């Protein structure tokens, strides 16, 4: 403890005594000494040291029980957030129709590609009045897509009947004259193929989702004639496939 600090304390004590009415405050000289001995009253006595450990007889280890191991994955399972399905734009729709039909397009009475001619009507921007393409499946798009499907599917079935079996793109596993009665396996196999080609849906031979499509084919094949018309049935299946949201949305 510094001498200046001690002097300051004594001076402060003297000032306090003067204010209290004491006429003779203590005088501090340079050689004054102050007893700073700390009185030990026994309250801060140190704790006794721990007893020594006998190396010959160490303490018994505590028993620890472990349950059955449970595997924990290091990476949490990935659950992608779902998003709303989007409609194809006109260029994507044109390319898709061209691919699944082998080059059959919607041709109007003037010989022009109707889908190209009606592109601006269906929401394709012209970059004069609009700059963003409409990708909502509204009623106008649904109506025009129905017209496209009926025109393209009739033309496709006519082309399939005149093509060799190796050149067909729709009737690959079934002949144009096959019915559910004469060739049920061929009809089912061909239905599985067109569902994969048009919708990207793979169905096994025993899939319950295949039965409604086979039933629809039988209904659409029925005519006023005694025998069913499979080409009429496949034309109706083609129109249904192209009008379905699984065809024009992704």
MOWO-V583527 format. One record per residue. N is the residue number from 1. RES is the residue in one small letter. PHI is phi in radians with two decimals (999 if undefined). OMEGA is omega in whole degrees, 0 to 359 (NA if undefined). D_CENTER is the distance of its C-alpha to the mean C-alpha in Angstrom with 1 decimal. Layout:
n=N res=RES phi=PHI omega=OMEGA d_center=D_CENTER
n=N res=RES phi=PHI omega=OMEGA d_center=D_CENTER
This chain:
n=1 res=x phi=999 omega=184 d_center=73.1
n=2 res=x phi=-1.32 omega=179 d_center=74.6
n=3 res=x phi=-1.17 omega=180 d_center=78.1
n=4 res=x phi=-1.09 omega=180 d_center=76.8
n=5 res=x phi=-1.13 omega=180 d_center=74.4
n=6 res=x phi=-1.16 omega=179 d_center=77.3
n=7 res=x phi=-1.06 omega=179 d_center=79.5
n=8 res=x phi=-1.06 omega=180 d_center=77.0
n=9 res=x phi=-1.16 omega=181 d_center=76.6
n=10 res=x phi=-1.20 omega=179 d_center=80.4
n=11 res=x phi=-1.05 omega=178 d_center=80.9
n=12 res=x phi=-1.10 omega=179 d_center=78.3
n=13 res=x phi=-1.17 omega=179 d_center=80.2
n=14 res=x phi=-1.15 omega=179 d_center=83.4
n=15 res=x phi=-1.09 omega=179 d_center=82.1
n=16 res=x phi=-1.13 omega=179 d_center=80.9
n=17 res=x phi=-1.18 omega=179 d_center=84.4
n=18 res=x phi=-1.10 omega=180 d_center=86.1
n=19 res=x phi=-1.15 omega=179 d_center=83.9
n=20 res=x phi=-1.45 omega=176 d_center=84.8
n=21 res=x phi=1.81 omega=179 d_center=88.6
n=22 res=x phi=-1.49 omega=184 d_center=89.5
n=23 res=x phi=-1.46 omega=183 d_center=92.2
n=24 res=x phi=-2.07 omega=178 d_center=92.1
n=25 res=x phi=-1.27 omega=180 d_center=88.6
n=26 res=x phi=-1.17 omega=179 d_center=88.2
n=27 res=x phi=-1.82 omega=181 d_center=89.0
n=28 res=x phi=-1.84 omega=177 d_center=86.8
n=29 res=x phi=-1.82 omega=183 d_center=88.5
n=30 res=x phi=-1.13 omega=182 d_center=87.1
n=31 res=x phi=-1.72 omega=179 d_center=88.3
n=32 res=x phi=-1.24 omega=178 d_center=86.9
n=33 res=x phi=-2.16 omega=180 d_center=84.9
n=34 res=x phi=-2.23 omega=180 d_center=82.4
n=35 res=x phi=-1.45 omega=180 d_center=81.7
n=36 res=x phi=-1.86 omega=181 d_center=77.9
n=37 res=x phi=-1.18 omega=179 d_center=78.1
n=38 res=x phi=-1.47 omega=180 d_center=75.2
n=39 res=x phi=-1.50 omega=179 d_center=76.4
n=40 res=x phi=-1.62 omega=181 d_center=74.5
n=41 res=x phi=-1.62 omega=178 d_center=74.6
n=42 res=x phi=1.56 omega=183 d_center=72.8
n=43 res=x phi=-1.30 omega=183 d_center=69.5
n=44 res=x phi=-1.78 omega=180 d_center=67.6
n=45 res=x phi=-1.15 omega=183 d_center=68.8
n=46 res=x phi=-1.16 omega=179 d_center=66.3
n=47 res=x phi=-1.22 omega=181 d_center=64.7
n=48 res=x phi=-1.18 omega=180 d_center=66.3
n=49 res=x phi=-1.18 omega=179 d_center=64.6
n=50 res=x phi=-1.16 omega=180 d_center=62.8
n=51 res=x phi=-1.14 omega=180 d_center=64.9
n=52 res=x phi=-1.18 omega=180 d_center=64.8
n=53 res=x phi=-1.57 omega=179 d_center=62.7
n=54 res=x phi=-1.44 omega=182 d_center=64.7
n=55 res=x phi=-1.15 omega=181 d_center=63.3
n=56 res=x phi=-1.28 omega=180 d_center=65.2
n=57 res=x phi=-2.35 omega=180 d_center=63.4
n=58 res=x phi=-1.21 omega=179 d_center=59.9
n=59 res=x phi=-1.15 omega=180 d_center=58.0
n=60 res=x phi=-1.19 omega=179 d_center=56.1
n=61 res=x phi=-1.22 omega=179 d_center=52.3
n=62 res=x phi=-1.28 omega=180 d_center=50.2
n=63 res=x phi=-1.40 omega=180 d_center=48.4
n=64 res=x phi=-2.12 omega=180 d_center=44.6
n=65 res=x phi=-1.86 omega=179 d_center=42.6
n=66 res=x phi=-2.06 omega=180 d_center=39.1
n=67 res=x phi=-1.36 omega=179 d_center=37.0
n=68 res=x phi=-1.15 omega=181 d_center=35.0
n=69 res=x phi=-1.18 omega=178 d_center=32.3
n=70 res=x phi=-2.06 omega=181 d_center=28.7
n=71 res=x phi=-1.17 omega=179 d_center=26.1
n=72 res=x phi=-2.14 omega=180 d_center=23.5
n=73 res=x phi=-1.17 omega=179 d_center=20.5
n=74 res=x phi=-1.29 omega=180 d_center=20.7
n=75 res=x phi=-1.98 omega=179 d_center=17.0
n=76 res=x phi=-1.12 omega=180 d_center=14.9
n=77 res=x phi=-1.08 omega=182 d_center=12.3
n=78 res=x phi=-1.56 omega=179 d_center=8.8
n=79 res=x phi=-2.14 omega=182 d_center=6.4
n=80 res=x phi=-1.15 omega=179 d_center=2.7
n=81 res=x phi=-1.27 omega=180 d_center=3.4
n=82 res=x phi=-1.20 omega=176 d_center=4.5
n=83 res=x phi=-2.26 omega=178 d_center=6.8
n=84 res=x phi=-1.23 omega=177 d_center=10.3
n=85 res=x phi=-1.22 omega=180 d_center=11.8
n=86 res=x phi=-1.99 omega=177 d_center=14.2
n=87 res=x phi=-1.44 omega=175 d_center=17.7
n=88 res=x phi=-1.08 omega=170 d_center=19.3
n=89 res=x phi=-1.39 omega=187 d_center=21.9
n=90 res=x phi=-1.17 omega=178 d_center=25.4
n=91 res=x phi=-1.14 omega=178 d_center=25.6
n=92 res=x phi=-1.14 omega=180 d_center=22.6
n=93 res=x phi=-1.14 omega=179 d_center=24.1
n=94 res=x phi=-1.07 omega=181 d_center=27.4
n=95 res=x phi=-1.14 omega=180 d_center=26.2
n=96 res=x phi=-1.19 omega=178 d_center=24.4
n=97 res=x phi=-1.07 omega=179 d_center=27.5
n=98 res=x phi=-1.08 omega=184 d_center=29.7
n=99 res=x phi=-1.29 omega=187 d_center=27.7
n=100 res=x phi=-1.30 omega=181 d_center=27.5
n=101 res=x phi=-1.73 omega=181 d_center=31.1
n=102 res=x phi=1.29 omega=175 d_center=32.7
n=103 res=x phi=1.82 omega=177 d_center=33.9
n=104 res=x phi=-1.56 omega=183 d_center=34.8
n=105 res=x phi=-2.22 omega=180 d_center=34.3
n=106 res=x phi=-1.48 omega=182 d_center=35.2
n=107 res=x phi=-1.80 omega=181 d_center=38.7
n=108 res=x phi=-1.51 omega=185 d_center=40.6
n=109 res=x phi=-1.16 omega=180 d_center=44.4
n=110 res=x phi=-1.58 omega=180 d_center=45.2
n=111 res=x phi=1.51 omega=180 d_center=43.5
n=112 res=x phi=-1.65 omega=176 d_center=40.7
n=113 res=x phi=-1.26 omega=186 d_center=36.9
n=114 res=x phi=-1.14 omega=181 d_center=36.1
n=115 res=x phi=-1.19 omega=177 d_center=32.4
n=116 res=x phi=-1.23 omega=181 d_center=33.5
n=117 res=x phi=-1.15 omega=183 d_center=36.2
n=118 res=x phi=-1.77 omega=184 d_center=34.0
n=119 res=x phi=-1.07 omega=180 d_center=31.1
n=120 res=x phi=-1.15 omega=177 d_center=32.1
n=121 res=x phi=-1.13 omega=182 d_center=32.5
n=122 res=x phi=-1.61 omega=171 d_center=28.9
n=123 res=x phi=1.92 omega=179 d_center=27.5
n=124 res=x phi=-1.30 omega=184 d_center=27.9
n=125 res=x phi=-1.21 omega=175 d_center=29.3
n=126 res=x phi=-1.74 omega=179 d_center=32.9
n=127 res=x phi=1.05 omega=170 d_center=32.8
n=128 res=x phi=-2.02 omega=176 d_center=36.0
n=129 res=x phi=-1.72 omega=181 d_center=35.0
n=130 res=x phi=-2.33 omega=179 d_center=31.2
n=131 res=x phi=-2.15 omega=179 d_center=28.9
n=132 res=x phi=-2.08 omega=182 d_center=25.4
n=133 res=x phi=-1.45 omega=177 d_center=24.4
n=134 res=x phi=-1.37 omega=181 d_center=23.6
n=135 res=x phi=-2.12 omega=177 d_center=20.4
n=136 res=x phi=-1.71 omega=178 d_center=20.9
n=137 res=x phi=-1.36 omega=182 d_center=22.1
n=138 res=x phi=-1.43 omega=184 d_center=25.3
n=139 res=x phi=-1.14 omega=179 d_center=28.5
n=140 res=x phi=-1.13 omega=178 d_center=30.1
n=141 res=x phi=-1.11 omega=181 d_center=27.4
n=142 res=x phi=-1.09 omega=180 d_center=27.4
n=143 res=x phi=-1.19 omega=181 d_center=31.2
n=144 res=x phi=-1.17 omega=177 d_center=31.3
n=145 res=x phi=-1.15 omega=176 d_center=28.8
n=146 res=x phi=-1.11 omega=177 d_center=31.0
n=147 res=x phi=-1.10 omega=179 d_center=34.0
n=148 res=x phi=-1.07 omega=183 d_center=32.3
n=149 res=x phi=-1.11 omega=181 d_center=31.3
n=150 res=x phi=-1.14 omega=180 d_center=34.8
n=151 res=x phi=-1.20 omega=183 d_center=36.5
n=152 res=x phi=-1.18 omega=185 d_center=34.5
n=153 res=x phi=-1.22 omega=176 d_center=34.5
n=154 res=x phi=-1.12 omega=179 d_center=38.3
n=155 res=x phi=-1.15 omega=181 d_center=38.9
n=156 res=x phi=-1.15 omega=181 d_center=36.6
n=157 res=x phi=-1.17 omega=176 d_center=38.4
n=158 res=x phi=-1.14 omega=178 d_center=41.7
n=159 res=x phi=-1.20 omega=180 d_center=40.7
n=160 res=x phi=-1.12 omega=182 d_center=39.5
n=161 res=x phi=-1.18 omega=181 d_center=42.9
n=162 res=x phi=-1.65 omega=182 d_center=44.8
n=163 res=x phi=-1.79 omega=175 d_center=42.8
n=164 res=x phi=-1.20 omega=181 d_center=43.5
n=165 res=x phi=-0.94 omega=181 d_center=41.2
n=166 res=x phi=-1.31 omega=182 d_center=39.8
n=167 res=x phi=-1.76 omega=182 d_center=39.0
n=168 res=x phi=-1.39 omega=178 d_center=37.0
n=169 res=x phi=-2.04 omega=181 d_center=33.3
n=170 res=x phi=-1.93 omega=179 d_center=32.9
n=171 res=x phi=-1.59 omega=184 d_center=35.7
n=172 res=x phi=-1.58 omega=183 d_center=35.2
n=173 res=x phi=-1.77 omega=180 d_center=35.8
n=174 res=x phi=-2.25 omega=176 d_center=38.0
n=175 res=x phi=-1.40 omega=180 d_center=41.2
n=176 res=x phi=-1.04 omega=182 d_center=41.8
n=177 res=x phi=-1.74 omega=181 d_center=44.3
n=178 res=x phi=-1.23 omega=176 d_center=42.3
n=179 res=x phi=-2.18 omega=178 d_center=41.7
n=180 res=x phi=-1.17 omega=178 d_center=40.1
n=181 res=x phi=-1.45 omega=184 d_center=43.6
n=182 res=x phi=-1.47 omega=182 d_center=44.8
n=183 res=x phi=-2.56 omega=183 d_center=41.7
n=184 res=x phi=-1.11 omega=180 d_center=39.0
n=185 res=x phi=-1.15 omega=180 d_center=37.3
n=186 res=x phi=-1.16 omega=179 d_center=37.2
n=187 res=x phi=-1.12 omega=180 d_center=35.8
n=188 res=x phi=-1.13 omega=180 d_center=33.0
n=189 res=x phi=-1.14 omega=179 d_center=32.2
n=190 res=x phi=-1.20 omega=178 d_center=32.2
n=191 res=x phi=-1.14 omega=178 d_center=30.0
n=192 res=x phi=-1.07 omega=182 d_center=27.4
n=193 res=x phi=-1.21 omega=182 d_center=27.7
n=194 res=x phi=-1.22 omega=175 d_center=27.4
n=195 res=x phi=-1.15 omega=177 d_center=24.3
n=196 res=x phi=-1.22 omega=183 d_center=22.7
n=197 res=x phi=-1.27 omega=185 d_center=24.2
n=198 res=x phi=-1.56 omega=186 d_center=23.4
n=199 res=x phi=-1.98 omega=184 d_center=20.1
n=200 res=x phi=1.22 omega=182 d_center=18.7
n=201 res=x phi=-1.85 omega=178 d_center=19.1
n=202 res=x phi=-1.67 omega=179 d_center=21.0
n=203 res=x phi=-2.10 omega=175 d_center=23.2
n=204 res=x phi=-1.36 omega=183 d_center=25.8
n=205 res=x phi=-1.13 omega=181 d_center=29.4
n=206 res=x phi=-1.79 omega=181 d_center=29.4
n=207 res=x phi=-1.21 omega=178 d_center=26.1
n=208 res=x phi=-1.18 omega=179 d_center=26.8
n=209 res=x phi=-1.31 omega=180 d_center=24.6
n=210 res=x phi=-1.40 omega=185 d_center=27.3
n=211 res=x phi=-1.04 omega=179 d_center=30.2
n=212 res=x phi=-1.05 omega=179 d_center=29.4
n=213 res=x phi=-1.22 omega=177 d_center=29.4
n=214 res=x phi=-1.16 omega=177 d_center=32.6
n=215 res=x phi=-1.13 omega=177 d_center=34.2
n=216 res=x phi=-1.14 omega=178 d_center=33.3
n=217 res=x phi=-1.06 omega=179 d_center=34.9
n=218 res=x phi=-1.11 omega=180 d_center=38.1
n=219 res=x phi=-1.16 omega=181 d_center=38.3
n=220 res=x phi=-1.24 omega=180 d_center=38.0
n=221 res=x phi=-1.41 omega=182 d_center=40.5
n=222 res=x phi=-1.26 omega=178 d_center=43.2
n=223 res=x phi=-2.32 omega=176 d_center=46.0
n=224 res=x phi=-1.27 omega=178 d_center=49.5
n=225 res=x phi=-1.27 omega=180 d_center=50.8
n=226 res=x phi=-1.06 omega=183 d_center=51.5
n=227 res=x phi=-1.74 omega=177 d_center=48.9
n=228 res=x phi=-1.20 omega=180 d_center=45.2
n=229 res=x phi=-1.97 omega=183 d_center=43.9
n=230 res=x phi=-1.13 omega=179 d_center=40.9
n=231 res=x phi=-1.12 omega=176 d_center=40.4
n=232 res=x phi=-1.10 omega=178 d_center=40.1
n=233 res=x phi=-1.14 omega=180 d_center=37.5
n=234 res=x phi=-1.20 omega=176 d_center=35.4
n=235 res=x phi=-1.12 omega=177 d_center=35.8
n=236 res=x phi=-1.14 omega=177 d_center=34.4
n=237 res=x phi=-1.13 omega=179 d_center=31.5
n=238 res=x phi=-1.07 omega=179 d_center=30.8
n=239 res=x phi=-1.10 omega=180 d_center=30.9
n=240 res=x phi=-1.13 omega=179 d_center=28.5
n=241 res=x phi=-1.10 omega=183 d_center=26.0
n=242 res=x phi=-1.34 omega=180 d_center=26.1
n=243 res=x phi=-1.56 omega=183 d_center=26.0
n=244 res=x phi=-1.31 omega=177 d_center=23.0
n=245 res=x phi=-0.99 omega=179 d_center=19.7
n=246 res=x phi=-1.15 omega=180 d_center=18.1
n=247 res=x phi=-1.53 omega=187 d_center=20.5
n=248 res=x phi=-1.88 omega=175 d_center=20.1
n=249 res=x phi=-2.17 omega=180 d_center=16.4
n=250 res=x phi=-2.61 omega=NA d_center=13.2
